[in-house]
């Protein structure tokens, strides 16, 4: 499976966003 730069960047952004939301959610408690 070969991912284009755009697909790779999008996947990284989505992962970073998900992790950021998890961190923010944990920080509220």
C-alpha positions in Angstrom: 0.0 0.0 0.0 1.5 3.3 -1.1 0.0 6.4 0.4 0.4 9.8 -1.3 1.9 12.7 0.6 -1.6 14.2 0.9 -3.1 11.0 2.3 -0.2 10.7 4.7 -0.5 14.3 5.9 -4.2 13.9 6.4 -3.7 10.8 8.4 -1.1 12.5 10.6 -3.4 15.5 11.1 -6.3 13.3 12.1 -4.2 11.3 14.5 -2.8 14.5 16.1 -6.3 15.9 16.4 -7.6 12.8 18.0 -4.7 12.7 20.5 -5.2 16.4 21.2 -8.9 15.9 22.0 -8.0 12.9 24.3 -5.4 15.1 26.1 -7.9 18.0 26.5 -10.6 15.6 27.6 -8.3 14.0 30.3 -7.2 17.5 31.4 -10.8 18.6 32.2 -11.2 15.9 35.0 
